[in-house]
Amino acid sequence: MELTDWEMFCDGLKAAGTAITRPECPSSPVDRAEGYRYLLGFLHSTLTGFVYDAGPESPAFVRIMDDVVKFGLDAPDGINSYVATVRDDITYRIWGNAGTVRYVGWQFMAEGRGTVANISLHDFDIREDGSFEIWVSRDRRDGNWVEMPEGANRIGMRQFQYDWRERYAEVHIEAVDAPRAMPRCLQQRPDPDPFAAALRQLGENFALQANFWVNFVHGCRAEGDNVVPPAILNPAIGGNLLQSANNGYWRLADDETLLIEFTPPEGHYWSVCLGNFWFETIEPSHHQTSINGHQAQVDDDGCCRIVVAHADPGVANWLATVGHDQGTMTFRWLLCEEVPNVVARVVRVDDLDDVLPPSTKRVDAEEREAQLGVRRESVARRFGLPLTTRWSYHATGPPKPSNEP
């Protein structure tokens, strides 16, 4: 381990900063400040994943995003970012209690291949008391079992709420056939050569990822601003194989709104949320910047109409821009029978009432504050959960596996 290793890591951080000043990025002082603030949060997330990584022999789910640190336009309906490091030759047991949350899912990722498999908790047997266990291994096991994909080195976990007052699942992971080892994150005297290599790689990857997301946003504008392109799968960037997404770009003048119309699909979960230019979710706890299938109001003709506007138009399905004049948007369709055709058009503020049908749900200031109150309380409770499942694991202690050989 030499000073040059640290310097190479710092070179990566310096290179990442150039992503904020690329010609296609907004260049106002406020936009630049927002870009660098976002980049600091992205660095925080990257370092959290690196420093708290427990390793594959004593794994833990580590949360790399919260209500402050965001990237990749994470879904505001839940916790998107618990990640555990695994090895494909070890047997793992994922166990806990299902709670009442709408969706719990895990995705298996492999280096250079992105997402290689997805599973959902509702596809497995859950006991009457809500407890469950899922075995992940190369060889088949009795009970709930998932074949470990070849080359898998990480398992990510997402939980989505529909009603934001749903109770999150309690989830743990343990290696059952690996020699007991201290979690990697607690080893204060690491092997110097692998650590140096990992540090150098961390800086290099950070710079690559910072530019990747700018490129991704540029791609969202390929069909123009204020357009909702067709839905796609995104396994290469860690997307859920059970979920398709439309990623678009909006840009509105002060006197303009964006009216989005579609027929909600039959299925498990759908949502739409706004992001800023940096593909970072616009703050969702104190502002209504997202709507899901449970929260949305549908008009009498079966159409869901959502209004993106700078000021509250008094429409229940309002998405707030929170001072941004442009940004990104994502629709998520999870386990839906079909993906609807989403149409967007720019409507002047003064003309909005003329184009909305009489059945469109309206809200007054008191009702809006009640909506925001639920959001604030729910997000605060959501991120009061531990940063890593190692803490909750040792607090509760693992029950004896029901099918332990």
Secondary structure, 3 states (H helix, E strand, C coil): CCHHHHHHHHHHHHHHHHHHHCCCCCCCHHHHHHHHHHHHHHHHHHHHHHHCCCCCCCCCCEECCCCCCCCCCCCCCEEEEEEEECCCCCCEEEEEECCCCCEEEEEEEECCCEEEEEEEHHHCCCCCCCEEEEEEECCCCCCCEEECCCCEEEEEEEEECCCCCCCCCEEEEEECCCCCCCCHHHCCCCCHHHHHHHHHHHHHHHHHHHHHHHHHHHHHCCCCCCECCCCECCHHHCCCCCEEEEEEEEECCCCEEEEEEECCCCEEEEEEEEECCCCCECCCCCCCCEEECCCCCECCCCCEEEEEECCCCCECCEEECCCCCEEEEEEEEEEECCCCCCEEEEEEHHHHHHHCCCCCCECCHHHHHHHHHHHHHHHHHHCCCCCEHHHHHHHHCCCCCCCCC
